[in-house]
Amino acid sequence: MTNSVTNASRKLNLGPLTALVVGSMIGGGIFSIPQNTAASAAAGATVLAWGITGLGMLALAFVFVNLTLRQPNLDSGVYAYARAAFGPFLGFSSAWGYWFMAVLGNVGYYVLLFSTLGHYLPVFGEGNTPVAVACASALLWGMHALVLRGIKEAAFINQLTTVAKLVPLLLFVVLVALAFQPGIFSQDIWGSATPELGTVSHQVRGMMLVTAWVFVGVEGASVYSARAARRAEVGTATLLGFLFTLALMVAVSLLSLGVMAQPELAKLKNPSMAHVLAHVVGPWGAALISVGLLVSLSGALLSWLLLSSETLFMAARDGSAPDWLAKENAHGVPVSAMWLTSGFVQTFLLITLMSSSTYLSLVNLGTSMILLPYMWAALFGLRLAWRGESYRSADRTLRMRDMAIAAVAVLYALWLLYAGGMKYLLLSALLYTPGALLYAWTRRSQGTALFTRGEWPVFLMVLAAAIVAALGLRQGWLHL
């Protein structure tokens, strides 16, 4: 029998692969970037934070490109790299963290989408009212049905929405650039007149999860490497998508600081881009950005349903997850993984009714779930270069370059863990624990040891942190 993964008629070319990268990164985050960054930092610290993020994420993008080319037998990106480097438990944990990040990201996008509509229709409020959740649920299952029709078909629709949402974003950059005033940008450039921002280092640290979130998806093409028509195009799509998105994100963030002062931007409601453009050109600017956001979120929701389901499917196909998650339908779609993903998104949508979770809180928690998978991939790239695996003896200069790039990516991942703080480490452990238990159940059903000698301490550390997090939530000193 021919598996759908190898069916040439369903292969993805450079265009769809690049659209998956751009579509995954440019979701709802960019539309809130002016307020999200200004809430944590003044202009000077914002420039420094983007510099760190750009360098760190570029290093990570190069790691994914390098791993895709040097490890052609490894498909599905972050999951496969963690499994190859550290064994099946950390491999599955990486897949679980990536998947949970996508679930939380989807929920955050639904909240943002209906919060935007709430600007015009008060019944939607901040995106977490009963009516908003009901409408979000209907949209979720519509997306679910669309993806079930086929990976290539859904990727084509994602390609169309990616092109459509770039129009208002590029128009925003042009119009705001024309209205940019250096005097506004340089006013209190280090935030000394706003004591609540703290020191410059504190400001930079406060921005890190937000700036990292908007680049989550840089690995999108590598997750679909098994479905790529030509493997070399996976690396090309990753770099093209990243560089374009980086330029767009930085432009939106910094240009906004040149038309409205940092304290003004920090007080805006999201999507803050709409209010910035309205400040420049009038009410029609807000309407344009709102339409762009709706189109953008539609594409991003589609991308993340695809990416998250594919990760669980690959883990199941390799035997790290229950085999029922490896089931595909007649269109080559991982149908069981899709149902599990959509079911969890639905569950967390209902939770927003009780917890009143905001877009930013969901984003920060989602970002914290992806940090360890990113670090495992960077460490794998560092190990390959250090040991010279898949390198020829004459490639010493190339090895040194790749080792330096991977080391930067590792340091960046560690910095993000520090920037996130203990709160998000504990909350992440709480969400990683069900995945560890699912992995143990899978191993038991296969008649193998639950964990190896080296894996037991990791599992016990995660479990202990999860217990502390649960107690913190119950006692009120820890909250989302």
Backbone hydrogen bonds, N-H to C=O, Kabsch-Sander energy under -0.5 kcal/mol:
donor,donor_aa,acceptor,acceptor_aa,energy
3,N,1,M,-0.6
6,T,3,N,-1.3
7,N,4,S,-0.9
8,A,6,T,-0.6
10,R,7,N,-2.0
11,K,8,A,-1.5
12,L,227,R,-3.2
17,L,13,N,-2.2
18,T,14,L,-2.9
19,A,15,G,-2.5
20,L,16,P,-1.9
21,V,17,L,-1.7
22,V,18,T,-3.0
23,G,19,A,-3.2
24,S,20,L,-1.7
25,M,21,V,-2.1
26,I,22,V,-3.3
27,G,25,M,-1.4
31,F,28,G,-0.7
32,S,28,G,-0.6
32,S,29,G,-1.4
33,I,29,G,-0.7
33,I,30,I,-0.6
36,N,32,S,-2.7
37,T,33,I,-2.5
38,A,34,P,-1.6
39,A,35,Q,-2.2
40,S,37,T,-1.3
41,A,37,T,-2.0
44,G,189,I,-3.4
45,A,189,I,-0.5
46,T,42,A,-2.2
47,V,43,A,-2.1
48,L,44,G,-1.9
49,A,45,A,-2.7
50,W,46,T,-2.4
51,G,47,V,-2.0
52,I,48,L,-2.3
53,T,49,A,-2.8
54,G,50,W,-3.1
55,L,51,G,-2.3
56,G,52,I,-2.9
57,M,53,T,-3.0
58,L,54,G,-2.1
59,A,55,L,-2.2
60,L,56,G,-2.0
61,A,57,M,-2.7
62,F,58,L,-2.4
63,V,59,A,-2.0
64,F,60,L,-2.2
65,V,61,A,-2.2
66,N,62,F,-2.9
67,L,63,V,-2.8
68,T,64,F,-2.2
69,L,65,V,-1.8
70,R,66,N,-2.7
71,Q,67,L,-2.0
74,L,71,Q,-2.2
75,D,73,N,-0.6
76,S,222,S,-0.7
77,G,222,S,-1.1
79,Y,76,S,-1.2
81,Y,77,G,-2.1
82,A,78,V,-1.9
83,R,79,Y,-2.2
84,A,80,A,-2.4
85,A,81,Y,-1.9
86,F,82,A,-2.7
87,G,83,R,-1.8
91,G,87,G,-1.8
92,F,88,P,-2.9
93,S,89,F,-2.7
94,S,90,L,-2.0
95,A,91,G,-2.0
96,W,92,F,-3.0
97,G,93,S,-2.8
98,Y,94,S,-2.5
99,W,95,A,-2.6
100,F,96,W,-2.9
101,M,97,G,-2.3
102,A,98,Y,-1.9
103,V,99,W,-2.0
104,L,100,F,-2.6
105,G,101,M,-2.7
106,N,102,A,-2.4
107,V,103,V,-2.2
108,G,104,L,-2.7
109,Y,105,G,-2.3
110,Y,106,N,-2.3
111,V,107,V,-2.3
112,L,108,G,-2.4
113,L,109,Y,-2.8
114,F,110,Y,-2.2
115,S,111,V,-1.7
116,T,112,L,-2.2
117,L,113,L,-1.7
118,G,114,F,-1.4
119,H,115,S,-0.6
119,H,116,T,-1.2
120,Y,117,L,-1.4
121,L,117,L,-3.1
124,F,121,L,-2.4
125,G,122,P,-1.5
127,G,124,F,-2.5
129,T,124,F,-0.7
133,V,129,T,-2.8
134,A,130,P,-2.2
135,C,131,V,-2.4
136,A,132,A,-2.7
137,S,133,V,-2.3
138,A,134,A,-1.8
139,L,135,C,-2.1
140,L,136,A,-2.7
141,W,137,S,-2.1
142,G,138,A,-1.3
143,M,139,L,-2.5
144,H,140,L,-2.4
145,A,141,W,-2.0
146,L,142,G,-1.8
147,V,143,M,-2.5
148,L,144,H,-1.8
149,R,146,L,-1.2
150,G,147,V,-2.0
151,I,331,H,-0.6
154,A,150,G,-2.3
155,A,151,I,-2.6
156,F,152,K,-2.0
157,I,153,E,-2.0
158,N,154,A,-2.3
159,Q,155,A,-2.0
160,L,156,F,-1.8
161,T,157,I,-2.4
162,T,158,N,-2.2
163,V,159,Q,-1.8
164,A,160,L,-2.4
165,K,161,T,-2.4
166,L,162,T,-0.9
166,L,163,V,-0.6
167,V,163,V,-0.7
167,V,164,A,-0.7
169,L,165,K,-1.0
170,L,166,L,-2.8
171,L,167,V,-2.1
172,F,168,P,-2.2
173,V,169,L,-2.0
174,V,170,L,-2.1
175,L,171,L,-2.7
176,V,172,F,-2.8
177,A,173,V,-2.0
178,L,174,V,-1.8
179,A,175,L,-1.1
180,F,176,V,-0.6
180,F,177,A,-0.7
181,Q,258,G,-2.5
184,I,181,Q,-0.9
185,F,181,Q,-1.8
186,S,182,P,-2.5
187,Q,183,G,-0.8
189,I,186,S,-1.2
191,G,188,D,-1.6
194,T,191,G,-1.6
197,L,194,T,-2.1
198,G,195,P,-1.7
203,Q,199,T,-2.3
204,V,200,V,-2.6
205,R,201,S,-2.5
206,G,202,H,-2.3
207,M,203,Q,-1.2
207,M,204,V,-0.6
208,M,204,V,-0.8
208,M,205,R,-0.9
211,T,207,M,-2.6
212,A,208,M,-2.5
213,W,209,L,-2.1
214,V,210,V,-1.4
215,F,212,A,-1.4
216,V,212,A,-0.5
216,V,213,W,-1.5
218,V,215,F,-1.6
220,G,217,G,-2.3
223,V,219,E,-1.8
224,Y,220,G,-1.0
225,S,222,S,-1.4
227,R,224,Y,-1.5
228,A,225,S,-1.1
229,A,12,L,-3.1
233,E,230,R,-1.3
234,V,231,R,-1.6
235,G,231,R,-0.7
236,T,232,A,-1.5
237,A,233,E,-2.7
238,T,234,V,-2.0
239,L,235,G,-2.2
240,L,236,T,-2.6
241,G,237,A,-2.4
242,F,238,T,-2.2
243,L,239,L,-2.6
244,F,240,L,-2.0
245,T,241,G,-2.0
246,L,242,F,-3.0
247,A,243,L,-2.0
248,L,244,F,-1.9
249,M,245,T,-2.8
250,V,246,L,-2.5
251,A,247,A,-1.9
252,V,248,L,-2.3
253,S,249,M,-2.3
254,L,250,V,-2.7
255,L,251,A,-2.3
256,S,252,V,-1.2
257,L,253,S,-0.9
258,G,255,L,-1.5
259,V,256,S,-1.5
260,M,256,S,-1.8
264,E,261,A,-0.5
265,L,261,A,-2.4
266,A,262,Q,-2.4
267,K,263,P,-0.8
267,K,264,E,-0.6
268,L,265,L,-1.4
273,M,31,F,-2.5
274,A,271,P,-1.2
275,H,271,P,-0.7
276,V,272,S,-2.1
277,L,273,M,-2.5
278,A,274,A,-2.0
279,H,275,H,-1.8
280,V,276,V,-1.2
281,V,277,L,-3.1
282,G,277,L,-0.5
282,G,278,A,-1.6
285,G,282,G,-1.7
286,A,282,G,-0.7
286,A,283,P,-0.5
287,A,283,P,-1.8
288,L,284,W,-2.3
289,I,285,G,-2.2
290,S,286,A,-2.3
291,V,287,A,-2.2
292,G,288,L,-2.4
293,L,289,I,-2.7
294,L,290,S,-2.1
295,V,291,V,-2.2
296,S,292,G,-2.8
297,L,293,L,-3.1
298,S,294,L,-1.7
299,G,295,V,-1.9
300,A,296,S,-2.6
301,L,297,L,-2.9
302,L,298,S,-1.5
303,S,299,G,-2.5
304,W,300,A,-2.7
305,L,301,L,-1.5
306,L,302,L,-1.9
307,L,303,S,-2.8
308,S,304,W,-2.1
309,S,305,L,-1.6
310,E,306,L,-2.0
311,T,307,L,-1.7
312,L,308,S,-1.6
313,F,309,S,-2.2
314,M,310,E,-2.3
315,A,311,T,-1.9
316,A,312,L,-2.3
317,R,313,F,-2.5
318,D,314,M,-1.6
319,G,316,A,-1.2
320,S,315,A,-2.2
321,A,315,A,-1.1
325,L,322,P,-1.9
326,A,323,D,-1.7
327,K,324,W,-1.0
329,N,333,V,-2.0
332,G,329,N,-2.0
335,V,333,V,-2.0
336,S,327,K,-0.9
338,M,334,P,-2.1
339,W,335,V,-2.3
340,L,336,S,-2.2
341,T,337,A,-2.4
342,S,338,M,-2.9
343,G,339,W,-2.2
344,F,340,L,-2.1
345,V,341,T,-2.4
346,Q,342,S,-2.4
347,T,343,G,-2.0
348,F,344,F,-2.5
349,L,345,V,-2.0
350,L,346,Q,-1.8
351,I,347,T,-1.7
352,T,348,F,-1.6
353,L,349,L,-0.5
353,L,350,L,-1.0
354,M,350,L,-0.6
354,M,351,I,-1.1
355,S,351,I,-2.6
356,S,352,T,-1.6
362,L,358,T,-2.0
363,V,359,Y,-2.3
364,N,360,L,-2.4
365,L,361,S,-1.9
366,G,362,L,-2.6
367,T,363,V,-2.7
368,S,364,N,-1.9
369,M,365,L,-1.2
370,I,366,G,-0.8
370,I,367,T,-1.0
371,L,367,T,-0.9
372,L,368,S,-0.5
374,Y,370,I,-2.1
375,M,371,L,-2.2
376,W,372,L,-2.7
377,A,373,P,-1.9
378,A,374,Y,-2.3
379,L,375,M,-2.6
380,F,376,W,-2.1
381,G,377,A,-2.2
382,L,378,A,-2.2
383,R,379,L,-2.4
384,L,380,F,-2.4
385,A,381,G,-1.9
386,W,382,L,-2.5
387,R,383,R,-2.6
388,G,384,L,-1.4
389,E,384,L,-1.3
391,Y,388,G,-1.8
395,D,392,R,-2.0
399,R,395,D,-2.7
400,M,396,R,-2.5
401,R,397,T,-2.2
402,D,398,L,-2.6
403,M,399,R,-2.7
404,A,400,M,-2.3
405,I,401,R,-2.3
406,A,402,D,-2.5
407,A,403,M,-2.2
408,V,404,A,-2.0
409,A,405,I,-2.0
410,V,406,A,-2.3
411,L,407,A,-2.5
412,Y,408,V,-2.3
413,A,409,A,-2.1
414,L,410,V,-2.4
415,W,411,L,-2.4
416,L,412,Y,-2.2
417,L,413,A,-1.8
418,Y,414,L,-2.1
419,A,415,W,-2.9
420,G,416,L,-2.4
421,G,417,L,-1.1
424,Y,420,G,-0.6
425,L,421,G,-1.3
426,L,422,M,-2.5
427,L,423,K,-2.2
428,S,424,Y,-2.1
429,A,425,L,-2.1
430,L,426,L,-1.8
431,L,427,L,-1.3
432,Y,428,S,-2.3
433,T,429,A,-1.8
435,G,431,L,-0.6
436,A,432,Y,-1.9
437,L,433,T,-2.3
438,L,434,P,-2.2
439,Y,435,G,-2.4
440,A,436,A,-2.3
441,W,437,L,-2.3
442,T,438,L,-2.2
443,R,439,Y,-2.5
444,R,440,A,-2.3
445,S,441,W,-2.2
446,Q,442,T,-1.2
447,G,444,R,-1.4
448,T,443,R,-2.4
456,W,452,T,-1.8
458,V,454,G,-0.6
459,F,455,E,-2.5
460,L,456,W,-2.7
461,M,457,P,-2.2
462,V,458,V,-2.3
463,L,459,F,-2.6
464,A,460,L,-2.5
465,A,461,M,-2.3
466,A,462,V,-2.2
467,I,463,L,-2.1
468,V,464,A,-2.1
469,A,465,A,-2.3
470,A,466,A,-2.5
471,L,467,I,-2.3
472,G,468,V,-2.5
473,L,469,A,-2.4
474,R,470,A,-2.1
475,Q,471,L,-2.7
476,G,472,G,-1.2
477,W,472,G,-0.8
478,L,472,G,-1.8
